[in-house]
């Protein structure tokens, strides 16, 4: 059993693990069908100390900020360990943002060192070449003849020896920027205690072993993958597998090649994976489809109380072998997870552990423990988390508030914003939910996304969107019309569905599916108009739709662009 109570900081915990498991494979970097790099814990430690020595030679001291702006790859982990072991505050940034957005976060966090990739560095310099005065920039994968404009190469070494720097549990370990759905970046100051307490609680629920291999698909800067795909595997002596290309056709071969046991996915990726499985099943002869359906039903009944991996792999061996035959759990979060989606995978014997969390709470606040596996909730509070609902209505819906030692200390240099969400030791999440008799939390929407109809009914966009899950489209989002095109008269408030169609599906087919799903909703939840768009929806790192930013884009269109859903 993992015991982190005696350790003073996250860096110390990871350093202890690097000694304990020194001969184990720690990190593998794959790309398409080849392996780029592989490190044991001993080799990973040597690489991290090399980079750490460079940081210290540059004057990095305890509490200084080191930003990492990289895609999923081995150098991200090496740089992260180097920063933590040097006593620095890690600032993980989202590489999928635009150059101007990244520059804004760098200007706000003011790191002493930025570690990034050559392609990203070129974009940053092109957007603002003077933004890095006084900042040491370390660039990876730069061509030998490339002019780096004052930056240095990741591969360079240092003449000084590395010195491990310990920190206190109350010291800030990371500043993690959470854009949320509102589009306003906020830097969550998370202390070492937050990560140690979170790791302790999650390890008690879903223990990993040395032979496990975690498939890191989400960006490492994302709070979910940083905890579940970096910290937890390394603390248990397990291996992390990064894949630099996330094209679907390369995911299953990598899982099979490396015997993946754990992975975390956002619902959108999970849905795409289900569609591929369903397409493959549909291509089978009818007798085989009937057989698979029957075996799925047998597995569902046999695993009603708890997952039985050995049984599921026996009953549905061909499906499990496609994913390597060793997959134990898929952790899902970052946005609302449709119950039918999770239930589909469970019938295949691939448990999806649905959880709920915020960057402000260091990743996970509630999680289904699989005893029994439920898909209609986001689980119970994890160890050390207290949960209550405030301003509950007659329907039992209230704002979710949590108190825990995993909570952030506040937003970086934003005391006013901090006071809005941290009240008397409680984090006001802005999420709406209900609690059942078993203590399970069910989320229904966001406070700021709440739509009140003319009849006084509360409608949550996420609830309506879930009803359109079967619509064949790339993306779909529901708004109040008056939110997109504000007006003074709110009588007759109506709902608008915005759709990005699939290339292989006509708008007429998508529209027909929308109409069919719409008829199944209660009258006050039905959408009354629709709008097709071509561009991808703006999303956060966790793939949640940036509703405010998206609404701003749509306001550039005339209200006449929408069409009534007859």
ZAKOLNU-395722 format. One line per field, with one value per residue (C-alpha): residue in one letter; x, y, z. Coordinates in nm, 2 decimals, decimal comma, always signed. Layout:
type a	... .
px X	... .
py Y	... .
pz Z	... .
***
This chain:
type x	x	x	x	x	x	x	x	x	x	x	x	x	x	x	x	x	x	x	x	x	x	x	x	x	x	x	x	x	x	x	x	x	x	x	x	x	x	x	x	x	x	x	x	x	x	x	x	x	x	x	x	x	x	x	x	x	x	x	x	x	x	x	x	x	x	x	x	x	x	x	x	x	x	x	x	x	x	x	x	x	x	x	x	x	x	x	x	x	x	x	x	x	x	x	x	x	x	x	x	x	x	x	x	x	x	x	x	x	x	x	x	x	x	x	x	x	x	x	x	x	x	x	x	x	x	x	x	x	x	x	x	x	x	x	x	x	x	x	x	x	x	x	x	x	x	x	x	x	x	x	x	x	x	x	x	x	x	x	x	x	x	x	x	x	x	x	x	x	x	x	x	x	x	x	x	x	x	x	x	x	x	x	x	x	x	x	x	x	x	x	x	x	x	x	x	x	x	x	x	x	x	x	x	x	x	x	x	x	x	x	x	x	x	x	x	x	x	x	x	x	x	x	x	x	x	x	x	x	x	x	x	x	x	x	x	x	x	x	x	x	x	x	x	x	x	x	x	x	x	x	x	x	x	x	x	x	x	x	x	x	x	x	x	x	x	x	x	x	x	x	x	x	x	x	x	x	x	x	x	x	x	x	x	x	x	x	x	x	x	x	x	x	x	x	x	x	x	x	x	x	x	x	x	x	x	x	x	x	x	x	x	x	x	x	x	x	x	x	x	x	x	x	x	x	x	x	x	x	x	x	x	x	x	x	x	x	x	x	x	x	x	x	x	x	x	x	x	x	x	x	x	x	x	x	x	x	x	x	x	x	x	x	x	x	x	x	x	x	x	x	x	x	x	x	x	x	x	x	x	x	x	x	x	x	x	x	x	x	x	x	x	x	x	x	x	x	x	x	x	x	x	x	x	x	x	x	x	x	x	x	x	x	x	x	x	x	x	x	x	x	x	x	x	x	x	x	x	x	x	x	x	x	x	x	x	x	x	x	x	x	x	x	x	x	x	x	x	x	x	x	x	x	x	x	x	x	x	x	x	x	x	x	x	x	x	x	x	x	x	x	x	x	x	x	x	x	x	x	x	x	x	x	x	x	x	x	x	x	x	x	x	x	x	x	x	x	x	x	x	x	x	x	x	x	x	x	x	x	x	x	x	x	x	x	x	x	x	x	x	x	x	x	x	x	x	x	x	x	x	x	x	x	x	x	x	x	x	x	x	x	x	x	x	x	x	x	x	x	x	x	x	x	x	x	x	x	x	x	x	x	x	x	x	x	x .
px +0,00	+0,13	+0,22	+0,31	+0,24	+0,60	+0,72	+0,77	+0,71	+0,61	+0,97	+1,09	+0,82	+0,92	+1,29	+1,23	+1,05	+1,33	+1,57	+1,32	+1,24	+1,57	+1,58	+1,22	+1,11	+0,98	+0,91	+0,85	+0,80	+0,63	+0,55	+0,34	+0,50	+0,84	+0,98	+1,17	+1,30	+1,29	+1,42	+1,46	+1,40	+1,78	+1,82	+1,53	+1,69	+2,02	+1,84	+1,64	+1,95	+2,13	+1,85	+1,82	+2,19	+2,14	+1,85	+2,06	+2,36	+2,12	+2,03	+1,70	+1,63	+1,36	+1,03	+1,13	+0,89	+0,98	+0,73	+0,69	+0,53	+0,56	+0,35	+0,33	+0,68	+0,96	+1,13	+0,82	+0,86	+1,24	+1,19	+0,91	+1,12	+1,42	+1,21	+1,05	+1,39	+1,54	+1,27	+1,11	+0,74	+0,63	+0,41	+0,26	+0,11	-0,12	+0,07	-0,26	-0,33	-0,25	+0,09	-0,08	-0,27	+0,06	+0,24	-0,04	+0,01	+0,39	+0,35	+0,12	+0,33	+0,67	+0,88	+1,25	+1,29	+1,08	+1,13	+0,96	+0,98	+1,14	+0,82	+0,64	+0,94	+0,93	+0,56	+0,62	+0,91	+0,71	+0,43	+0,65	+1,03	+1,09	+0,87	+1,15	+1,40	+1,54	+1,40	+1,62	+1,46	+1,55	+1,44	+1,42	+1,45	+1,60	+1,78	+2,15	+2,17	+1,87	+1,90	+1,74	+1,73	+1,88	+1,75	+1,96	+1,93	+1,77	+2,06	+2,33	+2,47	+2,60	+2,94	+2,80	+2,67	+2,30	+2,17	+1,83	+1,62	+1,34	+1,03	+0,76	+0,41	+0,27	+0,49	+0,34	+0,44	+0,26	+0,07	-0,18	-0,38	-0,75	-0,93	-1,26	-1,56	-1,57	-1,24	-1,08	-0,74	-0,67	-0,35	-0,43	-0,16	-0,14	+0,08	+0,28	+0,03	-0,25	-0,06	+0,05	-0,30	-0,46	-0,21	-0,27	-0,65	-0,65	-0,40	-0,63	-0,91	-0,72	-0,39	-0,13	+0,16	+0,51	+0,40	+0,13	+0,17	-0,02	-0,10	-0,07	-0,31	-0,42	-0,17	+0,06	-0,01	-0,38	-0,44	-0,59	-0,30	-0,04	-0,18	-0,29	-0,05	+0,27	+0,26	+0,07	+0,26	+0,60	+0,51	+0,42	+0,72	+0,50	+0,57	+0,44	+0,38	+0,36	+0,26	+0,34	+0,07	-0,28	-0,44	-0,69	-0,53	-0,22	-0,38	-0,48	-0,15	+0,04	-0,19	-0,13	+0,24	+0,30	+0,03	-0,15	-0,33	-0,46	-0,55	-0,75	-0,98	-1,22	-1,57	-1,52	-1,23	-1,42	-1,72	-1,49	-1,35	-1,69	-1,79	-1,49	-1,58	-1,94	-1,83	-1,61	-1,89	-2,13	-1,90	-1,92	-2,16	-2,50	-2,43	-2,11	-2,29	-2,55	-2,28	-2,09	-2,42	-2,50	-2,15	-2,18	-2,50	-2,35	-2,05	-2,28	-2,47	-2,16	-1,99	-2,29	-2,13	-1,77	-1,55	-1,40	-1,12	-1,02	-1,38	-1,44	-1,11	-1,22	-1,57	-1,48	-1,12	-1,09	-1,21	-0,98	-0,68	-0,73	-0,65	-0,36	-0,56	-0,44	-0,65	-0,79	-0,95	-1,03	-1,06	-1,30	-1,35	-1,30	-1,66	-1,99	-1,98	-2,30	-2,42	-2,49	-2,13	-1,98	-2,22	-2,13	-1,76	-1,86	-2,06	-1,73	-1,55	-1,36	-1,46	-1,49	-1,43	-1,63	-1,50	-1,54	-1,29	-1,15	-0,80	-0,88	-0,92	-0,60	-0,78	-1,03	-1,30	-1,54	-1,49	-1,68	-1,51	-1,66	-1,84	-2,08	-1,99	-2,23	-2,27	-2,55	-2,32	-1,97	-1,92	-1,87	-1,61	-1,26	-1,08	-1,03	-1,29	-1,61	-1,90	-2,22	-2,48	-2,58	-2,89	-3,07	-3,40	-3,72	-3,57	-3,26	-3,03	-2,77	-2,42	-2,15	-1,91	-1,61	-1,35	-1,03	-0,66	-0,62	-0,77	-0,56	-0,42	-0,58	-0,54	-0,19	-0,19	-0,57	-0,70	-1,04	-1,11	-0,98	-1,23	-1,51	-1,45	-1,28	-1,53	-1,46	-1,24	-1,50	-1,45	-1,76	-1,73	-2,01	-2,13	-2,49	-2,58	-2,78	-2,68	-2,85	-2,90	-2,57	-2,37	-2,32	-2,30	-2,49	-2,41	-2,67	-2,50	-2,32	-2,46	-2,37	-2,51	-2,84	-3,14	-3,47	-3,77	-4,07	-4,26	-4,00	-3,84	-3,46	-3,28	-2,92	-2,75	-2,54	-2,86	-3,01	-2,69	-2,68	-3,01	-2,85	-2,57	-2,68	-2,68	-2,42	-2,21	-1,86	-1,97	-2,29	-2,37	-2,69	-2,74	-3,02	-3,09	-3,08	-2,73	-2,60	-2,80	-2,88	-3,22	-3,41	-3,73	-3,67	-4,03	-4,05	-3,69	-3,59	-3,31	-3,06	-2,86	-2,53	-2,39	-2,07	-2,16	-1,95	-1,81	-1,96	-2,31	-2,54	-2,69	-3,03	-2,94	-2,81	-3,11	-3,34	-3,16	-3,18	-3,56	-3,60	-3,40	-3,57	-3,92	-3,80	-3,73	-3,98	-4,15	-3,96	-3,63	-3,68	-3,46	-3,66	-3,39	-3,06	-2,75	-2,48	-2,12	-1,80	-1,53	-1,43	-1,57	-1,33	-1,24	-1,03	-0,74	-0,98	-1,20	-1,49	-1,65	-1,56	-1,92	-1,86	-1,59	-1,81	-2,11	-1,89	-1,80	-2,16	-2,27	-2,08	-2,35	-2,70	-2,98	-3,14	-2,86	-3,05	-3,34	-3,65	-3,67	-4,01 .
py +0,00	+0,34	+0,55	+0,91	+1,05	+1,08	+1,26	+1,64	+1,70	+1,55	+1,56	+1,35	+1,09	+1,06	+1,05	+0,77	+0,57	+0,62	+0,45	+0,18	+0,08	+0,17	-0,14	-0,12	+0,04	+0,38	+0,55	+0,45	+0,70	+0,55	+0,71	+0,52	+0,18	+0,26	+0,32	+0,65	+0,61	+0,38	+0,46	+0,26	+0,45	+0,48	+0,62	+0,85	+0,98	+1,05	+1,25	+1,45	+1,53	+1,64	+1,89	+1,98	+2,07	+2,31	+2,48	+2,52	+2,65	+2,91	+3,02	+2,84	+2,83	+2,69	+2,86	+2,99	+2,90	+2,67	+2,65	+2,34	+2,39	+2,06	+1,78	+1,43	+1,29	+1,17	+1,51	+1,65	+1,39	+1,45	+1,83	+1,80	+1,58	+1,82	+2,11	+1,94	+1,79	+2,14	+2,28	+2,49	+2,55	+2,37	+2,56	+2,31	+2,49	+2,37	+2,33	+2,33	+2,69	+2,96	+3,14	+3,46	+3,26	+3,09	+3,43	+3,57	+3,28	+3,32	+3,69	+3,62	+3,34	+3,50	+3,18	+3,20	+2,91	+2,79	+2,44	+2,39	+2,23	+2,38	+2,41	+2,58	+2,81	+2,93	+3,02	+3,21	+3,41	+3,49	+3,63	+3,83	+3,81	+4,04	+3,85	+3,63	+3,89	+3,77	+3,41	+3,11	+2,92	+2,55	+2,41	+2,04	+1,88	+2,18	+2,11	+2,14	+2,45	+2,62	+2,97	+2,97	+3,34	+3,34	+3,00	+2,70	+2,34	+2,07	+1,83	+2,05	+1,96	+2,15	+2,16	+2,17	+1,87	+1,83	+1,90	+1,77	+2,05	+1,94	+2,15	+2,16	+2,02	+2,37	+2,51	+2,55	+2,26	+2,36	+2,66	+2,50	+2,72	+2,63	+2,80	+2,64	+2,69	+3,06	+3,12	+3,32	+3,17	+3,13	+2,99	+2,74	+2,73	+2,37	+2,28	+1,96	+1,84	+1,85	+1,60	+1,37	+1,36	+1,30	+1,02	+0,85	+0,86	+0,73	+0,46	+0,32	+0,29	+0,17	+0,02	-0,01	-0,27	-0,27	-0,46	-0,21	+0,01	+0,34	+0,48	+0,86	+1,00	+1,32	+1,61	+1,58	+1,94	+1,83	+1,78	+1,43	+1,30	+1,47	+1,28	+0,95	+0,93	+1,06	+1,07	+0,75	+0,52	+0,64	+0,62	+0,25	+0,15	+0,11	+0,22	+0,52	+0,49	+0,81	+0,81	+1,12	+1,05	+1,00	+0,90	+0,63	+0,37	+0,37	+0,35	-0,01	-0,14	+0,05	-0,09	-0,44	-0,40	-0,27	-0,45	-0,14	-0,18	+0,17	+0,48	+0,80	+0,94	+1,24	+1,14	+1,26	+1,02	+0,74	+0,80	+0,78	+0,45	+0,31	+0,40	+0,22	-0,09	-0,08	-0,04	-0,35	-0,55	-0,44	-0,58	-0,93	-1,20	-1,20	-1,52	-1,37	-1,05	-1,25	-1,45	-1,14	-0,98	-1,29	-1,30	-0,93	-1,00	-1,29	-1,07	-0,80	-1,03	-1,20	-0,87	-0,70	-0,66	-0,59	-0,62	-0,97	-0,90	-1,27	-1,37	-1,08	-1,16	-1,52	-1,45	-1,17	-1,26	-1,13	-0,78	-0,77	-0,89	-0,60	-0,37	-0,58	-0,82	-0,66	-0,34	-0,31	+0,03	+0,33	+0,65	+0,91	+1,27	+1,62	+1,66	+1,49	+1,11	+0,96	+0,66	+0,46	+0,52	+0,38	+0,09	-0,01	-0,06	-0,24	-0,49	-0,56	-0,61	-0,28	-0,09	+0,29	+0,45	+0,78	+1,06	+1,43	+1,69	+2,03	+2,17	+2,38	+2,05	+1,88	+1,66	+1,42	+1,49	+1,20	+0,87	+0,54	+0,26	-0,02	-0,18	-0,20	-0,02	+0,26	+0,48	+0,72	+0,92	+1,05	+0,84	+0,92	+1,17	+1,02	+0,98	+1,31	+1,50	+1,65	+1,74	+1,93	+2,11	+2,47	+2,65	+2,33	+2,36	+2,15	+1,90	+1,85	+2,03	+2,25	+2,39	+2,14	+2,26	+2,07	+2,09	+1,89	+1,91	+1,87	+2,21	+2,49	+2,77	+3,02	+3,17	+3,31	+3,69	+3,70	+3,74	+3,87	+3,57	+3,34	+3,50	+3,42	+3,05	+2,97	+3,06	+2,95	+2,67	+2,54	+2,55	+2,66	+2,46	+2,63	+2,28	+2,17	+1,83	+1,60	+1,35	+1,01	+0,79	+0,61	+0,93	+0,93	+1,26	+1,32	+1,63	+1,81	+2,12	+2,45	+2,74	+2,99	+2,77	+2,73	+2,81	+2,91	+2,87	+3,09	+2,83	+2,86	+2,52	+2,48	+2,34	+2,23	+2,24	+1,93	+1,74	+1,82	+1,75	+1,40	+1,32	+1,39	+1,15	+0,93	+1,21	+1,14	+1,45	+1,57	+1,80	+1,94	+2,21	+2,36	+2,72	+2,95	+3,16	+3,48	+3,38	+3,38	+3,68	+3,88	+4,06	+4,24	+4,05	+3,70	+3,58	+3,27	+3,16	+2,90	+2,65	+2,64	+2,34	+2,41	+2,12	+2,05	+1,78	+1,48	+1,47	+1,13	+1,23	+1,48	+1,77	+1,62	+1,29	+1,47	+1,69	+1,39	+1,23	+1,56	+1,58	+1,21	+1,27	+1,60	+1,43	+1,21	+1,50	+1,67	+1,96	+2,23	+2,07	+2,06	+2,27	+2,49	+2,59	+2,47	+2,60	+2,41	+2,54	+2,43	+2,53	+2,31	+2,41	+2,59	+2,36	+2,35	+2,10	+1,86	+1,89	+2,08	+2,33	+2,69	+2,80	+3,17	+3,18	+2,98	+3,20	+3,51	+3,35	+3,27	+3,63	+3,74	+3,57	+3,71	+3,55	+3,48	+3,22	+2,97	+2,77	+2,66	+2,29	+2,20 .
pz +0,00	-0,10	+0,21	+0,14	+0,48	+0,59	+0,28	+0,26	-0,11	-0,44	-0,56	-0,27	-0,34	-0,70	-0,62	-0,36	-0,63	-0,88	-0,63	-0,53	-0,88	-1,05	-1,28	-1,40	-1,73	-1,64	-1,97	-2,34	-2,62	-2,93	-3,27	-3,52	-3,55	-3,40	-3,06	-3,02	-2,67	-2,36	-2,01	-1,69	-1,37	-1,33	-1,68	-1,64	-1,32	-1,50	-1,77	-1,52	-1,32	-1,63	-1,71	-1,34	-1,33	-1,62	-1,44	-1,13	-1,33	-1,47	-1,12	-1,06	-0,69	-0,47	-0,56	-0,90	-1,18	-1,47	-1,75	-1,98	-2,32	-2,50	-2,66	-2,51	-2,51	-2,29	-2,27	-2,09	-1,81	-1,79	-1,77	-1,52	-1,28	-1,33	-1,23	-0,92	-0,80	-0,83	-0,59	-0,87	-0,92	-1,23	-1,47	-1,73	-2,03	-2,30	-2,63	-2,82	-2,75	-3,00	-2,98	-2,85	-2,58	-2,48	-2,47	-2,24	-2,00	-2,00	-1,94	-1,64	-1,49	-1,56	-1,55	-1,50	-1,75	-2,04	-2,18	-2,52	-2,86	-3,17	-3,36	-3,07	-3,01	-3,37	-3,34	-3,01	-3,15	-3,46	-3,25	-3,02	-3,03	-2,73	-2,48	-2,35	-2,23	-1,90	-1,95	-2,02	-2,30	-2,36	-2,69	-2,79	-3,13	-3,31	-3,64	-3,61	-3,83	-3,68	-3,54	-3,20	-3,14	-2,79	-2,68	-2,59	-2,69	-2,47	-2,54	-2,39	-2,05	-1,75	-1,59	-1,23	-1,04	-0,96	-0,61	-0,50	-0,33	-0,09	-0,03	+0,24	+0,19	+0,21	-0,06	-0,41	-0,64	-0,96	-1,11	-1,34	-1,57	-1,60	-1,88	-1,79	-2,02	-1,95	-2,14	-1,86	-1,77	-1,40	-1,25	-0,97	-0,71	-0,60	-0,30	-0,27	-0,01	-0,27	-0,49	-0,21	-0,06	-0,40	-0,50	-0,16	-0,21	-0,57	-0,50	-0,22	-0,48	-0,79	-0,69	-0,96	-0,96	-1,11	-1,42	-1,51	-1,82	-1,85	-2,19	-2,18	-2,45	-2,29	-2,29	-1,99	-1,89	-1,83	-1,46	-1,52	-1,71	-1,49	-1,19	-1,34	-1,62	-1,46	-1,08	-1,00	-1,24	-1,13	-0,76	-0,82	-1,03	-1,34	-1,69	-1,89	-2,26	-2,46	-2,82	-3,02	-3,28	-3,17	-3,50	-3,42	-3,64	-3,43	-3,08	-3,08	-3,22	-2,95	-2,68	-2,81	-2,85	-2,49	-2,30	-2,18	-1,85	-1,77	-1,97	-1,92	-2,19	-2,22	-2,34	-2,69	-2,75	-2,57	-2,81	-3,11	-2,98	-2,94	-3,30	-3,43	-3,23	-3,35	-3,71	-3,68	-3,51	-3,78	-4,05	-3,90	-4,03	-3,86	-3,66	-3,52	-3,42	-3,24	-3,06	-2,95	-2,83	-2,62	-2,47	-2,38	-2,20	-2,01	-1,91	-1,80	-1,56	-1,43	-1,35	-1,20	-0,85	-0,96	-1,27	-1,33	-1,59	-1,62	-1,71	-1,95	-2,13	-2,17	-2,29	-2,53	-2,61	-2,97	-2,86	-2,56	-2,77	-3,01	-2,72	-2,59	-2,37	-2,05	-2,02	-1,66	-1,64	-1,85	-1,64	-1,79	-1,69	-1,80	-1,92	-1,89	-1,96	-2,10	-1,90	-2,22	-2,34	-2,02	-2,01	-2,36	-2,26	-1,94	-2,14	-2,33	-2,00	-2,02	-1,71	-1,74	-1,40	-1,42	-1,20	-1,15	-1,06	-1,11	-1,15	-0,84	-0,65	-0,79	-1,04	-0,88	-0,62	-0,67	-0,84	-0,89	-0,71	-0,92	-0,62	-0,80	-1,12	-1,18	-1,48	-1,38	-1,14	-1,10	-0,79	-0,42	-0,28	-0,27	+0,06	+0,24	+0,04	+0,20	-0,03	+0,02	-0,19	-0,14	-0,24	-0,31	-0,49	-0,45	-0,71	-0,48	-0,73	-0,57	-0,63	-0,55	-0,28	-0,16	+0,12	+0,11	+0,17	-0,21	-0,28	-0,44	-0,22	-0,47	-0,81	-0,89	-0,83	-0,84	-0,48	-0,59	-0,81	-0,53	-0,28	-0,52	-0,52	-0,19	+0,09	+0,45	+0,33	+0,08	-0,30	-0,48	-0,80	-1,01	-1,10	-1,02	-0,90	-0,67	-0,41	-0,38	-0,07	-0,14	-0,14	-0,51	-0,69	-1,02	-1,22	-1,41	-1,54	-1,47	-1,27	-1,55	-1,82	-1,66	-1,88	-1,73	-1,96	-1,97	-1,77	-1,49	-1,57	-1,53	-1,83	-1,84	-2,18	-2,10	-2,02	-2,36	-2,54	-2,39	-2,55	-2,89	-2,84	-3,12	-3,38	-3,65	-3,64	-3,54	-3,26	-3,11	-2,86	-2,71	-2,62	-2,51	-2,82	-2,60	-2,48	-2,83	-2,95	-2,64	-2,63	-2,36	-2,40	-2,26	-2,30	-2,52	-2,44	-2,69	-2,73	-3,02	-3,12	-3,31	-3,52	-3,71	-3,96	-4,05	-4,40	-4,47	-4,34	-4,51	-4,32	-4,40	-4,22	-3,92	-3,91	-3,92	-3,63	-3,43	-3,49	-3,38	-3,06	-2,99	-2,99	-2,70	-2,48	-2,24	-2,41	-2,21	-2,30	-2,68	-2,91	-3,14	-3,39	-3,54	-3,69	-3,90	-3,88	-4,05	-3,80	-3,51	-3,17	-2,94	-2,65	-2,34	-2,29	-2,13	-2,45	-2,28	-2,51	-2,43	-2,43	-2,38	-2,65	-2,89	-2,83	-2,91	-3,24	-3,32	-3,24	-3,55	-3,74	-3,79	-3,59	-3,92	-3,98	-3,76	-3,89	-3,71	-3,63	-3,76 .
***
